[in-house]
Amino acid sequence: MENQFDPQIRIDDMVRVIEEEGTKFRNFCPETIVPLDQGDPGTYLETSMAATLLIGEALLTSGAAHYLVRQTLALLEGHFVPEPWLAVALAALFSSLAHILITSRTARASVLIPAVALPLSAFGADASALIFVTAVGSGFCQTLMVSAKPVVLFGSTEPPAFVQADLLRLAAYLLPIFIVLLIAFALFVWPHLGLPFETLPATPGRN
């Protein structure tokens, strides 16, 4: 039973899934990837989306995401047990920063919900609220030129409407504000609209 959680087995399973599912994208992706500044931005976007979706599917299908969740919870057990409000804040932080590594929002959601939102619900935070926070947070994508499709398209015009340095300066202002507002709405606004951030255990005598 212990072997099923061997990291090497998870890696092997993930590679197997990528090899099996990769056939779905072979007719979709070009044989040669041209650098973004030399080729068609649309082709680059299609290839990037296909690759990130494939990686997200492999993480879930192979069990790698489940393995990471179990290992993370095992490391935290007895050492760090966040309060429900802190679990919400962590979900907002992770999902807002995920666009730096995962350029497809669909892939971000497919990875973050099972790997971040659901595990954090074990600490007393409401699973629906965490999923909603993760979905909203994954929408921030203004830091890098490849973080969003419209950003790539407008940044590839001649002359370019903006450059990478402009995006970094914009994200430096917007990202902290975005995260703070997301946490504030999750903790103070959405509960009044029927989406509590904390799962309250039923107690005798409570109506």
Buried (B, 14 or more C-beta within 10 A) or exposed (E): EEEEBEEEBBEEBBEEBBEEBBEEBEEEBEEEEEEBEEBEBEBBBBBBBBBBBBBBBBBBBBBBBBBBBEEBEEEBEEEEEBEBBBBBBBBBBBBBBBBBEBBBBEBBBBBBBBBBBBBBBBBBBBBBBBBBBBBBBBBBBBBBBBBBBEBBEBBBEEEEEBEEEBBEEEBEEEBEEBBEEBBEBBBEEBBEEEBBBBBEEEEEEEE
